[in-house]
Amino acid sequence: MDALGLLYERHDGLAKAAVSRLAPEIPIAEIEELVQDVFLALSSTAKRFPQSAGLRPWLYGIAANKARLWRRKTWLRRRLLEQHHGVGVGLALRTNASPADRAEFRETISQALSSLPQSQREVLLLHAAEGFKGEEIARILGIRHKTVRTRLHRARKKLLSEMRACDVSETLKRERR
């Protein structure tokens, strides 16, 4: 348990970032619980730990799996909240007050990211936000390296398209005022 505590102290930020980026709709209160589950899973999967892969990709893979599992378990509840009660979910709930332009930009990014299929969003965030290389992402997600490159290409293309569409619509709104 002492070793697990040391790992938690050193790497809890990585696990929190992974969970919150891969499933931005997770409430802040639940992120900490999921992160604790990630570290508890370390002890049960330690025998299968690939020493050559490194701790960081392995830990991130466990966090990604926990985030996916949470999304599968709660999708109906989240959908009902959005449709029937008008309760929004996602990054917009967790942004702090900041200048209007920065908030608008974050919202645009969030909307564009949420428009991506989950498989593309995972690969893009692992690469762009977490700095993993293609081979590491392939190990984390259990897919081929070529699949990583294909998903990354498609994610970038769609994200740019979404961002351009948002830019055009925002420009039109400002011109009407």
C-alpha positions as CSV (number, residue, x, y, z in Angstrom):
1,M,0.0,0.0,0.0
2,D,2.9,2.4,0.6
3,A,4.2,1.8,-2.9
4,L,0.7,2.5,-4.2
5,G,0.5,5.7,-2.2
6,L,3.8,6.9,-3.7
7,L,2.6,6.1,-7.2
8,Y,-0.6,8.0,-6.4
9,E,1.3,11.0,-5.2
10,R,3.5,11.1,-8.3
11,H,0.9,10.3,-11.0
12,D,-2.5,11.3,-9.8
13,G,-2.4,14.3,-12.1
14,L,-1.9,12.1,-15.1
15,A,-4.8,9.9,-14.2
16,K,-7.1,12.9,-13.5
17,A,-6.2,14.5,-16.8
18,A,-6.8,11.3,-18.7
19,V,-10.2,10.7,-17.1
20,S,-11.4,14.3,-17.5
21,R,-10.1,14.7,-21.1
22,L,-11.4,11.4,-22.4
23,A,-14.8,11.8,-20.7
24,P,-15.4,15.5,-20.1
25,E,-18.9,15.0,-19.0
26,I,-17.8,13.3,-15.7
27,P,-18.6,15.6,-12.8
28,I,-15.6,16.8,-10.8
29,A,-16.7,14.9,-7.7
30,E,-16.7,11.6,-9.6
31,I,-13.3,12.1,-11.2
32,E,-11.5,11.6,-7.9
33,E,-13.3,8.3,-7.3
34,L,-12.4,7.1,-10.8
35,V,-8.8,8.1,-10.2
36,Q,-8.7,6.1,-7.0
37,D,-10.2,3.1,-9.0
38,V,-7.3,3.5,-11.5
39,F,-4.7,3.2,-8.8
40,L,-6.5,0.3,-7.2
41,A,-6.5,-1.4,-10.6
42,L,-2.7,-1.0,-10.7
43,S,-2.4,-3.5,-7.8
44,S,-4.6,-6.1,-9.4
45,T,-3.0,-5.8,-12.9
46,A,0.6,-5.5,-11.7
47,K,1.5,-9.0,-12.8
48,R,0.6,-8.1,-16.4
49,F,2.6,-4.9,-16.3
50,P,4.8,-4.7,-19.4
51,Q,8.1,-3.4,-18.0
52,S,9.3,-2.3,-21.5
53,A,6.2,-0.1,-22.1
54,G,6.7,2.2,-19.2
55,L,4.4,3.2,-16.3
56,R,2.9,6.3,-17.9
57,P,1.3,4.6,-21.0
58,W,0.1,1.7,-18.8
59,L,-1.4,4.0,-16.2
60,Y,-3.0,6.1,-19.0
61,G,-4.5,3.0,-20.5
62,I,-6.1,2.0,-17.3
63,A,-7.5,5.5,-16.8
64,A,-8.9,5.5,-20.4
65,N,-10.6,2.1,-19.7
66,K,-12.1,3.5,-16.5
67,A,-13.4,6.5,-18.3
68,R,-15.0,4.4,-21.0
69,L,-16.6,2.1,-18.5
70,W,-18.1,5.1,-16.7
71,R,-19.5,6.5,-19.9
72,R,-21.1,3.2,-20.8
73,K,-22.7,2.9,-17.4
74,T,-24.1,6.5,-17.3
75,W,-25.0,7.3,-20.8
76,L,-28.8,6.9,-20.3
77,R,-28.8,9.1,-17.1
78,R,-26.8,11.8,-18.9
79,R,-29.0,11.7,-22.0
80,L,-32.2,12.0,-19.9
81,L,-30.7,14.9,-17.9
82,E,-29.8,16.8,-21.1
83,Q,-33.1,16.2,-22.9
84,H,-35.7,16.5,-20.1
85,H,-34.2,18.8,-17.5
86,G,-32.1,21.0,-19.7
87,V,-29.0,20.2,-17.6
88,G,-25.9,20.6,-19.7
89,V,-22.9,18.3,-19.2
90,G,-19.3,18.5,-20.3
91,L,-16.4,20.9,-20.1
92,A,-18.7,24.0,-20.0
93,L,-19.7,23.1,-16.4
94,R,-16.1,23.1,-15.2
95,T,-14.7,26.2,-16.8
96,N,-13.9,29.0,-14.4
97,A,-14.9,32.6,-15.0
98,S,-12.5,34.2,-17.4
99,P,-12.5,36.8,-20.1
100,A,-15.3,36.4,-22.7
101,D,-13.1,35.6,-25.6
102,R,-11.2,32.9,-23.8
103,A,-14.4,31.3,-22.6
104,E,-16.0,31.5,-26.1
105,F,-12.9,29.8,-27.6
106,R,-12.9,27.0,-25.0
107,E,-16.6,26.4,-25.7
108,T,-15.9,26.2,-29.4
109,I,-13.1,23.8,-28.8
110,S,-15.2,21.7,-26.5
111,Q,-18.1,21.6,-29.0
112,A,-15.7,20.6,-31.8
113,L,-14.1,17.9,-29.7
114,S,-17.5,16.5,-28.6
115,S,-18.5,16.2,-32.3
116,L,-15.7,13.7,-32.9
117,P,-16.4,10.0,-32.5
118,Q,-15.1,8.7,-29.2
119,S,-12.4,6.6,-30.9
120,Q,-11.0,9.6,-32.8
121,R,-11.3,11.9,-29.7
122,E,-9.3,9.4,-27.6
123,V,-6.5,9.2,-30.1
124,L,-6.4,13.0,-30.7
125,L,-6.3,13.8,-26.9
126,L,-3.7,11.2,-26.2
127,H,-1.5,12.6,-28.9
128,A,-2.1,16.4,-28.7
129,A,-2.9,16.9,-25.0
130,E,-0.9,14.1,-23.4
131,G,2.0,14.0,-25.8
132,F,2.0,10.2,-26.5
133,K,3.5,9.0,-29.7
134,G,1.6,6.7,-32.1
135,E,3.1,3.5,-30.9
136,E,2.4,4.3,-27.3
137,I,-1.2,5.2,-28.2
138,A,-1.5,1.9,-30.0
139,R,-0.4,0.0,-26.8
140,I,-2.6,2.1,-24.6
141,L,-5.7,1.5,-26.6
142,G,-4.9,-2.0,-27.8
143,I,-5.1,-1.2,-31.5
144,R,-2.6,-1.2,-34.4
145,H,-0.3,1.7,-35.0
146,K,-1.8,2.2,-38.5
147,T,-5.2,2.5,-36.9
148,V,-3.9,5.3,-34.6
149,R,-2.6,7.2,-37.6
150,T,-5.9,6.9,-39.5
151,R,-8.0,8.0,-36.5
152,L,-5.6,10.9,-35.8
153,H,-5.8,12.1,-39.4
154,R,-9.6,11.9,-39.5
155,A,-9.9,13.5,-36.1
156,R,-7.7,16.5,-37.1
157,K,-9.6,16.9,-40.4
158,K,-13.0,16.9,-38.7
159,L,-11.9,19.1,-35.9
160,L,-10.6,21.7,-38.3
161,S,-13.8,21.5,-40.3
162,E,-15.9,22.0,-37.1
163,M,-13.7,24.9,-36.0
164,R,-14.1,26.6,-39.3
165,A,-17.8,26.1,-39.2
166,C,-18.0,27.7,-35.7
167,D,-15.8,30.6,-36.8
168,V,-18.1,31.3,-39.8
169,S,-21.3,31.1,-37.6
170,E,-19.7,33.4,-34.9
171,T,-18.7,35.9,-37.6
172,L,-22.2,36.0,-39.0
173,K,-23.7,36.5,-35.5
174,R,-21.4,39.4,-34.8
175,E,-22.2,41.0,-38.2
176,R,-26.0,40.9,-37.5
177,R,-25.6,42.8,-34.2
